[in-house]
């Protein structure tokens, strides 16, 4: 009887220990899942659906990065000229240089030499001059091309998506060759900068953004103004500022309302540039070109965050093509007026000038 009681107690202790081990294992397995879910929710709340999706991809799948090739782009005068034009209108040096606080144009002696800026975190814009020690002088042509269009750095790190490589992936093979050739031609500047470091959640977000290009990227049909304008609008990254989302997270193309900070941290709402009466339905080619050239709509000056000093370098034909492309979008009624105080907008969920009028 005593022997049976001892055996029963032993069995109960073993069963209790087994349950505790199972519970411990369950907790160990569950905690990372809960942390991952919480991280996804926080990133979704702070940065939106796209960044949350990238966090999931980066954490579960890692980064997409194709192997580098040994391709070399031939330097020709035509490519250097074309590359200078593309780099200008794409505002490459607006980020990769020290810039004037008023005009946002590169300061002499710093063109392409990189800089650091304090935004939500410390952002390092690398030196892309052909300096061999501090810049891109030792990078191969394909390292530069892959960084520009696919978001993978010369050393294999994912680039922060503040670099608009998702838009630049539409740049044709010939145009990216022209950009690389031009960057090789600018004056080298020895400006050593640290590598950018990211907190762990943002490292995983960054890993989820790069996408490899594994097939040729052709030039658009330059004879079609709309296709030409679409290509150039991607290059200028227009939708990055002028897109809005409704309160359900759905895209409102070029409907404006997004609050943008200039380098003096003064905020202004991006304009609605759809062909709606609350947007730019009254624009014609001539007015659009004038606005891009002068930074004024009549007597009204554009907000400082609008980089018209770069966009004024577009040719007339290219500006007309961008305007033709903008006219293809659905008109969206969304009043945005920076002369009014910021109020809540029921269309986009932002607080911007004229928001309460929507």
Secondary structure by P-SEA (a helix, b strand, c coil): caaaaaaaaaaaaaaaaaaaaaaaaaaaaaaaaaaaaaaaaaaaacccaaaaaaaaaaacccccccccccbbbbbcaaaaaaaaaaaaaaccccccccccccccccccccccccccccccccccccccccccccccccccaaaaaaaaccccccccccccccccccccccccaaaaaaaaaaaaaccccccccccccccaaaaaaaaacbbbbcbbbbbcccccaaaaaaaaaaaaccccccbbbccccccccccccccccccccbbbbbccccccccccccccaaaaaaaaaccccccccccccccccccccccaaaaaaaaaaaaaccccbbbbbccccccccccccccccccccc
